[in-house]
Amino acid sequence: MSEERIPPESQEAIGRRLRETREALELSPRQFYEAVGFSKTQLENYEAGRRLMKPAMAIRVITAFTAAKLDFNWLYHGDLGGTAYDFAQAVLSRRERDRAANEAA
């Protein structure tokens, strides 16, 4: 029996999660793109959803931050289940803080 493949979400959603990853790791854009080996423009385009982050680039992100236990399920589908607990908590806390700030505005 073959495994069903789930297509990734939109490049905008993937870019949003890449930005969430960077922010949860408390890294500036420069710190992040230097650690991963992206150019500044690549990171900006991925985070803005102007370009789709291909699997080879996602592997760079995953291997650069092993303590966070990042995986394709998180980056491409938004599933935090396989990530490190502290990383998942940081993402969820930021989301809640952003939601509260948007409601207050």
URSUL-V797688 format. One line per field, one symbol per residue. psi: psi as a letter, one per 30 degrees, with the letter a starting at -180 (. if undefined). A space follows every 10 residues. Layout:
psi->???
This chain:
psi->klkkkkklal feeeeeeeee eeeefhklee eefeefglle eeeeeeefgf kkjleeeeee eeffieffhl leeeeffgjf eflkeeeeee eeeeeeeeee eeef.
